[in-house]
Amino acid sequence: MLRLGTRGSRRALWQARHVRDLLPALPGAPEVEIVEISTSGDRIQHVALSQVGGRDFFTKDIEDALLEGRVDLAVHSYKDLATDDPDGLAVGAVLKRADPRDALVAPAGTTLDRLPAGSSVGTSSLRRKAFLAAARPDVDTRELRGNVPTRIGKLEAGEYDALLLASAGLDRLGMDGHIAQRIDPSVLTPAPAQGAVAVQIRAGDEDTGTWVRALSHGPTERATRAERVLLNVLEGGCQVPVGALAVETEDVLRMQARVASLDGTQALFVESHGPSGDPDSLGQAMAEDLLRQGADEILAQIREATAG
């Protein structure tokens, strides 16, 4: 029996059940028991995520359970994981990626371009706020907390005119009917590894690792590797406005990346490509390109503004 740790949200449980259902397809695989773990990000609902200390508010409690042996593996939205593995832990598999794009949740027929000036748009992500400010400086971006059904309920109650959420989460919950537009990544570049699910294990646990590694999807693993290397070089986190999306076509990785100031007045965008067998070099080179253009100054200003 393998004990699988996960958050208790509907989206997280979907991801956990997906892994649980994939493993029995492997000959001789053990049964999987899902263990729900409350995280600080789930418990703190009255504070903007950008004001919560640290970057691991959706992962640390689960990682602690894994390190302490209370669970044998853990499932995370890959974009929530730190770019450096905590001591004693490793990513054992990256599942095939779902739609990585951000989604505009609004009445049918609405698009980002057609939102009336002054519309209130809800999101908890600094990245989405900054990129939206660059694309539509005339709309009113407002803080939004809660799980996906709660957020959509707030929209339906008239608290917001539109929301920005991840397409993958809406698809997995069967709530894609609320999507008015899947936004082009060249406008709102997704968070590194958005749409991908990571399975985390204890480093050196070969028994669990043998089963988990069989679930990994090579193209997704290489694409998210390039994105996360870029993020690591920029010393960003899930609450810093850095976007990156790589796509593997045959033996080539093509990636775009974006950095923006919180008010959207400074925005950098780069595109490049490289061999799929060397995602680290692509991520490193594109991060250095952004740094040459001034990304370090933009990110330093943001860290100072959001500190404390």
C-alpha positions as CSV (number, residue, x, y, z in Angstrom):
1,M,0.0,0.0,0.0
2,L,1.3,3.5,-1.0
3,R,0.0,6.5,1.0
4,L,-0.5,9.5,-1.3
5,G,-0.5,13.0,0.3
6,T,-2.6,15.8,-1.2
7,R,-4.4,18.9,-0.4
8,G,-8.1,18.5,0.1
9,S,-9.4,20.9,-2.6
10,R,-11.5,19.4,-5.4
11,R,-8.8,20.2,-7.9
12,A,-6.0,18.6,-5.8
13,L,-8.2,15.5,-5.1
14,W,-8.8,15.2,-8.9
15,Q,-5.0,15.2,-9.4
16,A,-4.5,12.6,-6.6
17,R,-7.2,10.3,-7.9
18,H,-5.8,10.6,-11.4
19,V,-2.4,9.3,-10.1
20,R,-4.1,6.6,-8.0
21,D,-6.0,5.4,-11.1
22,L,-2.9,5.4,-13.3
23,L,-0.8,3.2,-11.1
24,P,-3.0,0.0,-11.3
25,A,-2.3,-0.1,-15.0
26,L,1.3,-1.0,-14.1
27,P,1.7,-4.8,-13.6
28,G,2.1,-5.6,-9.9
29,A,1.6,-2.0,-8.7
30,P,0.5,-1.6,-5.1
31,E,-2.8,-0.1,-4.1
32,V,-2.9,3.6,-3.3
33,E,-4.5,5.3,-0.3
34,I,-5.2,9.0,-0.5
35,V,-4.3,11.0,2.6
36,E,-5.7,14.6,2.7
37,I,-3.4,17.2,4.3
38,S,-4.4,20.8,5.2
39,T,-1.8,23.4,4.1
40,S,-1.2,26.9,5.3
41,G,-2.4,28.2,2.0
42,D,-5.7,26.5,2.5
43,R,-6.1,27.7,6.1
44,I,-5.2,31.4,5.4
45,Q,-8.1,32.8,3.4
46,H,-8.3,36.4,4.6
47,V,-4.8,37.5,3.4
48,A,-3.6,38.1,-0.2
49,L,-1.2,35.3,-1.2
50,S,1.5,37.9,-2.0
51,Q,1.5,38.9,1.7
52,V,1.8,35.3,3.0
53,G,5.3,34.6,4.2
54,G,7.4,32.2,2.1
55,R,6.6,30.6,-1.2
56,D,5.6,27.1,-0.1
57,F,2.3,27.8,1.5
58,F,0.5,25.1,-0.6
59,T,3.3,22.5,-0.3
60,K,5.3,22.6,3.0
61,D,2.8,20.7,5.1
62,I,2.6,17.9,2.5
63,E,6.3,17.8,2.1
64,D,6.8,17.6,5.9
65,A,4.4,14.6,5.9
66,L,6.5,13.0,3.2
67,L,9.8,13.6,5.0
68,E,8.3,12.2,8.2
69,G,7.1,9.0,6.6
70,R,3.4,9.7,7.1
71,V,2.9,9.4,3.3
72,D,5.0,7.7,0.6
73,L,4.4,10.1,-2.3
74,A,2.7,13.4,-2.8
75,V,0.9,15.0,-5.7
76,H,1.2,18.8,-6.4
77,S,0.4,21.3,-9.1
78,Y,3.9,21.5,-10.4
79,K,3.8,25.3,-10.5
80,D,3.4,25.4,-6.7
81,L,6.7,23.5,-6.0
82,A,9.9,25.4,-5.3
83,T,12.4,25.3,-8.1
84,D,15.0,23.6,-5.8
85,D,14.0,20.3,-4.3
86,P,13.9,20.4,-0.4
87,D,16.6,18.2,1.2
88,G,15.5,14.6,1.2
89,L,12.8,15.0,-1.5
90,A,12.7,14.7,-5.3
91,V,10.2,14.9,-8.2
92,G,9.7,11.4,-9.3
93,A,7.4,12.0,-12.2
94,V,5.8,14.8,-14.2
95,L,2.5,13.8,-15.8
96,K,1.3,14.8,-19.3
97,R,0.4,18.4,-19.2
98,A,-3.1,19.7,-19.5
99,D,-4.0,23.1,-21.2
100,P,-1.4,25.5,-19.7
101,R,-3.3,28.7,-20.7
102,D,-5.0,31.2,-18.4
103,A,-8.7,31.4,-18.8
104,L,-11.1,34.4,-18.7
105,V,-14.1,33.3,-16.7
106,A,-17.0,35.6,-17.6
107,P,-20.3,35.7,-19.5
108,A,-20.3,33.8,-22.8
109,G,-18.9,35.9,-25.6
110,T,-16.7,38.0,-23.4
111,T,-13.0,38.4,-24.4
112,L,-10.1,40.2,-22.7
113,D,-10.1,42.8,-25.5
114,R,-13.8,43.4,-25.2
115,L,-14.0,43.8,-21.4
116,P,-15.4,47.3,-20.7
117,A,-13.0,49.8,-19.2
118,G,-13.3,49.7,-15.4
119,S,-14.4,46.1,-15.3
120,S,-13.4,44.3,-12.0
121,V,-11.3,41.2,-12.7
122,G,-10.6,38.9,-9.8
123,T,-7.3,37.0,-9.3
124,S,-4.9,36.0,-6.5
125,S,-1.9,35.8,-8.7
126,L,0.7,38.7,-8.9
127,R,1.7,37.3,-12.3
128,R,-1.8,37.6,-13.7
129,K,-2.3,41.0,-12.1
130,A,0.9,42.3,-13.7
131,F,0.4,40.8,-17.1
132,L,-3.2,42.0,-17.1
133,A,-2.1,45.5,-16.2
134,A,0.2,45.4,-19.2
135,A,-2.5,44.2,-21.6
136,R,-5.5,46.1,-20.2
137,P,-4.4,48.9,-17.9
138,D,-7.9,50.3,-17.9
139,V,-9.5,47.4,-15.9
140,D,-9.7,47.1,-12.1
141,T,-7.8,44.0,-10.8
142,R,-9.0,42.8,-7.4
143,E,-7.8,40.2,-5.0
144,L,-9.7,36.9,-5.1
145,R,-9.3,34.0,-2.7
146,G,-11.1,30.6,-2.2
147,N,-11.3,27.4,-4.2
148,V,-12.5,27.4,-7.8
149,P,-16.2,26.8,-7.1
150,T,-16.1,29.5,-4.4
151,R,-14.5,32.0,-6.8
152,I,-17.0,31.3,-9.5
153,G,-19.8,31.7,-7.0
154,K,-18.4,35.2,-6.2
155,L,-18.5,36.0,-9.9
156,E,-22.1,34.8,-10.2
157,A,-23.0,36.9,-7.1
158,G,-21.9,40.0,-9.0
159,E,-18.8,40.6,-6.8
160,Y,-16.6,40.6,-10.0
161,D,-17.2,41.2,-13.7
162,A,-14.7,38.5,-14.7
163,L,-12.1,36.2,-13.2
164,L,-8.7,34.9,-14.3
165,L,-8.1,31.2,-13.5
166,A,-6.1,28.3,-14.9
167,S,-7.7,26.5,-17.8
168,A,-6.4,23.2,-16.5
169,G,-8.1,23.4,-13.2
170,L,-11.4,24.3,-14.8
171,D,-11.1,21.4,-17.2
172,R,-10.3,18.9,-14.5
173,L,-13.3,20.0,-12.4
174,G,-15.7,19.8,-15.4
175,M,-16.2,23.6,-15.1
176,D,-14.9,24.5,-18.5
177,G,-18.3,25.7,-19.4
178,H,-17.6,28.9,-17.4
179,I,-14.6,29.7,-19.7
180,A,-15.3,32.7,-22.0
181,Q,-11.8,32.7,-23.5
182,R,-8.6,30.7,-23.2
183,I,-6.0,33.5,-23.4
184,D,-3.1,33.4,-25.9
185,P,0.2,32.8,-24.0
186,S,1.7,35.7,-25.8
187,V,-0.7,38.0,-24.0
188,L,-0.8,36.3,-20.5
189,T,2.2,34.0,-20.4
190,P,1.4,31.1,-18.0
191,A,3.3,30.4,-14.8
192,P,6.2,28.0,-15.3
193,A,4.9,24.4,-15.2
194,Q,1.3,25.6,-15.2
195,G,-1.1,22.7,-16.2
196,A,1.4,20.0,-15.1
197,V,1.2,17.7,-12.2
198,A,4.3,16.6,-10.3
199,V,4.6,13.4,-8.1
200,Q,7.0,14.0,-5.3
201,I,8.8,11.2,-3.4
202,R,11.6,10.8,-0.8
203,A,15.0,10.9,-2.4
204,G,16.5,7.4,-2.5
205,D,13.1,5.6,-2.1
206,E,13.7,3.3,-5.0
207,D,10.7,1.1,-4.3
208,T,8.2,4.0,-4.7
209,G,10.3,5.6,-7.4
210,T,10.2,2.6,-9.6
211,W,6.4,2.9,-9.8
212,V,6.2,6.6,-10.0
213,R,8.8,7.1,-12.8
214,A,6.7,5.0,-15.1
215,L,4.1,7.7,-15.0
216,S,6.3,10.5,-16.3
217,H,5.6,12.1,-19.7
218,G,8.9,13.0,-21.4
219,P,7.9,16.0,-23.5
220,T,6.2,17.6,-20.4
221,E,9.1,16.8,-18.2
222,R,11.6,18.5,-20.6
223,A,9.3,21.5,-21.3
224,T,8.7,22.2,-17.6
225,R,12.4,21.7,-16.8
226,A,13.3,24.5,-19.2
227,E,10.6,26.8,-17.7
228,R,11.7,26.1,-14.1
229,V,15.4,26.6,-14.8
230,L,14.5,30.0,-16.2
231,L,12.5,30.7,-13.0
232,N,15.3,29.5,-10.8
233,V,17.9,31.7,-12.5
234,L,15.6,34.7,-12.1
235,E,15.1,33.7,-8.4
236,G,11.4,33.9,-8.8
237,G,8.6,32.1,-7.1
238,C,4.9,31.5,-7.7
239,Q,4.2,35.0,-6.3
240,V,6.5,36.8,-8.7
241,P,5.3,37.9,-12.1
242,V,7.4,35.6,-14.3
243,G,5.7,33.6,-17.1
244,A,7.3,30.9,-19.2
245,L,5.9,28.3,-21.6
246,A,7.9,25.7,-23.6
247,V,6.4,23.3,-26.2
248,E,8.3,20.4,-27.6
249,T,7.9,19.7,-31.4
250,E,9.8,16.8,-32.6
251,D,13.3,17.3,-31.2
252,V,13.0,21.1,-30.6
253,L,11.8,23.0,-27.5
254,R,10.3,26.4,-28.3
255,M,9.8,28.7,-25.3
256,Q,8.4,32.2,-24.6
257,A,8.9,34.0,-21.3
258,R,7.7,37.3,-19.8
259,V,8.5,39.5,-16.8
260,A,6.4,42.6,-15.9
261,S,6.3,45.2,-13.2
262,L,3.2,45.1,-10.9
263,D,1.6,48.1,-12.7
264,G,2.4,46.6,-16.1
265,T,4.3,49.7,-17.3
266,Q,7.5,47.7,-17.7
267,A,7.2,44.4,-19.6
268,L,9.8,42.2,-21.1
269,F,9.1,39.3,-23.5
270,V,11.5,36.9,-25.1
271,E,11.2,33.8,-27.4
272,S,13.8,31.2,-28.3
273,H,14.3,27.6,-29.1
274,G,16.8,24.8,-28.5
275,P,17.3,21.0,-28.7
276,S,14.7,19.2,-26.5
277,G,17.5,17.1,-25.0
278,D,19.0,20.1,-23.3
279,P,16.2,22.1,-21.6
280,D,18.6,23.5,-18.9
281,S,20.6,25.4,-21.5
282,L,17.5,26.9,-23.1
283,G,16.1,28.0,-19.7
284,Q,19.4,29.4,-18.6
285,A,20.0,31.4,-21.9
286,M,16.5,32.9,-21.9
287,A,16.8,33.9,-18.2
288,E,20.1,35.6,-18.9
289,D,18.5,37.4,-21.9
290,L,15.8,38.7,-19.6
291,L,18.3,39.8,-17.0
292,R,20.3,41.7,-19.7
293,Q,17.1,43.6,-20.5
294,G,16.5,44.6,-16.9
295,A,14.4,41.8,-15.4
296,D,16.5,41.8,-12.2
297,E,15.6,45.4,-11.5
298,I,11.9,44.8,-12.1
299,L,11.8,41.8,-9.8
300,A,13.9,43.5,-7.1
301,Q,11.3,46.4,-7.0
302,I,8.5,43.8,-6.7
303,R,10.1,41.9,-3.9
304,E,10.7,45.2,-2.0
305,A,7.1,46.3,-2.6
306,T,5.6,42.9,-1.4
307,A,8.0,42.3,1.5
308,G,6.4,41.8,4.9
